Each structure stands twice: as structure tokens, then as C-alpha cells.
Amino acid sequence: MLSTLRVKAAVSSSVSNDAAFERFMDVSKRLTGMKVLDVDFGQRLYESCQRIIPNFQENANKLSQEVGQGTTPLEQALLVGWYDGVVEHGDKAECVAYVASLDRVITSDVLKPPSYAFGAYGSWKAQPRPDPSWITQDNTP
């Protein structure tokens, strides 16, 4: 009987977490104006918000009742999270996405910025060739 109660408690907790996550995704869709959002990215963002933002779950539940125009601090934090892939700033900042962030996704049909390196894999290890135009006659910069 005790194990049955534990299973029911775990299922109940999972269902409430799933419901809270679904509300989070619904709020996120309304805030971002997107009909479809990456669920894996959403899960990472949701978990980071829970860890970092004080009273996140309570405020998110209130927010799910009435989503504004991105004017409350929580709405702004969610928009920054979805578009920049970062939760919070400064020492508490946590990067949850780079390539999947909406600022890259919605511009990917036009903009193709490099991710980290301008050349082929490993090209950053090669020493750059000196530009002779900045060297004077006596070989001093």
C-alpha cells in the first residue's frame, strides 16, 4: 500500500509539473507571437527560470492568467530567454541556447552569421601571417 501511495504521489507531481510546463509554453507562445516553439529549448529555459528567478512558479502561474505586452519583469525575462537564449544577467546568467534562440531562428533565412570561428574546424590554431604594411623600415612597429 505504501508503494502505491508513492507511485500516485510521483504521478501527481509529474502531472502538475507537466501542466505547469504546458502553461509556461502557452504563455511563451503568446509572448513571442510564435505558434510553435522548440520544446527541448523550452524545457531548458523553464528549468533555468525555476532555479534562477525568485518566485518564478508563482509569478508564472499569475502570468498565465493574463499575458501583457512584455512589460512586466517576468515577461521581459521570458522574452530575453527565448530570443537571446540567456536567463538573467551578470554573475547569475545562464545560457540555455545559442543556435536555437529565436533571434537566430527567425533570421536564419536571411542572415548566416558564423557561430564561433570564421574558418574551417581547427583554423583558429594556425598562426596568422603578419601584415607587412604596419612594419616600418627599421622593422619596429
Buried (B, 14 or more C-beta within 10 A) or exposed (E): EEEEEEEEEEEEEEEEEEEBBEBBBEBBBBBBEBEEBBEEBBBBBBBBBBEBBEEBBEBBEEBBEEBEEEEBEBBEBBBBBBBBBBBBEEEEEBEBBEEBBBEBBBEEEEEEEEEEEEEEEEEEEEEEEEEEEEEEEEEEE
